[in-house]
Amino acid sequence: MPTIVVDEEEKEILKHALEIYLSDLREEIYKTESHETKPPLKREEIILKELLKRVGTSN
């Protein structure tokens, strides 16, 4: 798996961007009426939450 090295400022910006996108994605999932569209969006939400955890705990 490739490793991306970021400094503390970049880490905070990345974390902030993920939080904003995740918030928007949750709203999109809530408003989506298509049963075909929801599962991929929910999968994306799960992946983003995991990434956010990893960004928050990486050094």
C-alpha positions in Angstrom: 0.0 0.0 0.0 1.4 3.4 -0.9 2.3 5.8 1.9 1.7 9.5 1.7 3.8 11.7 4.0 2.1 14.9 5.1 3.1 17.5 7.6 0.9 18.6 10.5 -0.7 21.5 8.6 -1.5 19.3 5.6 -2.9 16.6 7.9 -5.3 19.1 9.5 -6.4 20.4 6.1 -7.0 16.9 4.9 -8.9 16.0 8.0 -11.1 19.1 7.6 -11.8 18.4 3.9 -12.8 14.8 4.8 -15.1 16.0 7.5 -16.8 18.5 5.2 -17.2 16.0 2.4 -18.5 13.4 4.8 -21.1 15.8 6.1 -22.3 16.6 2.5 -22.3 12.8 1.7 -24.5 12.0 4.7 -27.0 14.7 3.4 -26.9 13.2 -0.1 -27.5 9.7 1.3 -30.5 11.0 3.3 -32.0 12.8 0.3 -31.4 10.0 -2.2 -34.5 8.2 -3.1 -32.9 5.7 -5.5 -32.4 2.3 -3.9 -29.6 1.6 -6.5 -27.7 4.7 -5.6 -27.7 4.4 -1.8 -25.5 1.3 -1.3 -22.5 2.8 -3.1 -22.9 6.1 -1.2 -23.1 4.2 2.1 -20.0 2.3 1.1 -18.2 5.5 0.4 -19.3 6.9 3.8 -17.8 3.8 5.5 -14.5 4.2 3.6 -14.3 8.0 4.4 -15.0 7.4 8.1 -12.1 4.9 8.2 -9.8 7.3 6.3 -10.8 10.1 8.8 -9.9 7.8 11.7 -6.5 7.0 10.1 -5.7 10.6 9.4 -6.7 11.6 12.9 -4.4 9.0 14.5 -1.4 9.1 12.1 1.8 10.9 13.0 
